Amino acid sequence: MDNKIEKQEISLMQHIYSTIISLSRKLDKQVNSSDSRLTTRQYMAILAIQCSPNAESSMINIAQKLNTTKQNINQIIPALERKGYVTRSACTNNKRSVSVKVTDAGQKAMLAYSGTGATVMKEFFEDFSKNEMDTLLNLLRKLNNYDGEEYSNIIS
């Protein structure tokens, strides 16, 4: 009996996991097709920089805020720099570390993306009540804390 319940629970967990991955890709595709200036990953990197003290951040700090690797950020930041959305320079207190700052063009691209994202989010959540959204957020935070690390949102 317990084995059957365990198999059902594992199947349910697999469905939840695959739905989360599918949903994430679907949202990325929807938002990315609406505004070609920034990808979702680039938007999140700029947001991480803006939420840093003095709107500057090292590559390591950006990676930590986004819960990703420095190598991943080393792909995103040069692409943003080529577009003129960020600048990189040596940190004032540690010449071996690189400081990243958002440019005016980056601010404008982010605002445009935010508007597009807000439209997509409004459509996405139109059938949800506030209570349902609160419940969903709490459940997602609980999932995010599976490894014992406290959930840390970029947007405080």
Secondary structure, 3 states (H helix, E strand, C coil): CHHHHHHHHHHHHHHHHHHHHHHHHHHHHHHHHHCCCCCHHHHHHHHHHHCCHHHEEEHHHHHHHCCCCHHHHHHHHHHHHHCCCEEEEECCCCCCCEEEEECHHHHHHHHHHHHHHHHHHHHHCCCCCHHHHHHHHHHHHHHHCCCCCCCCCCCC
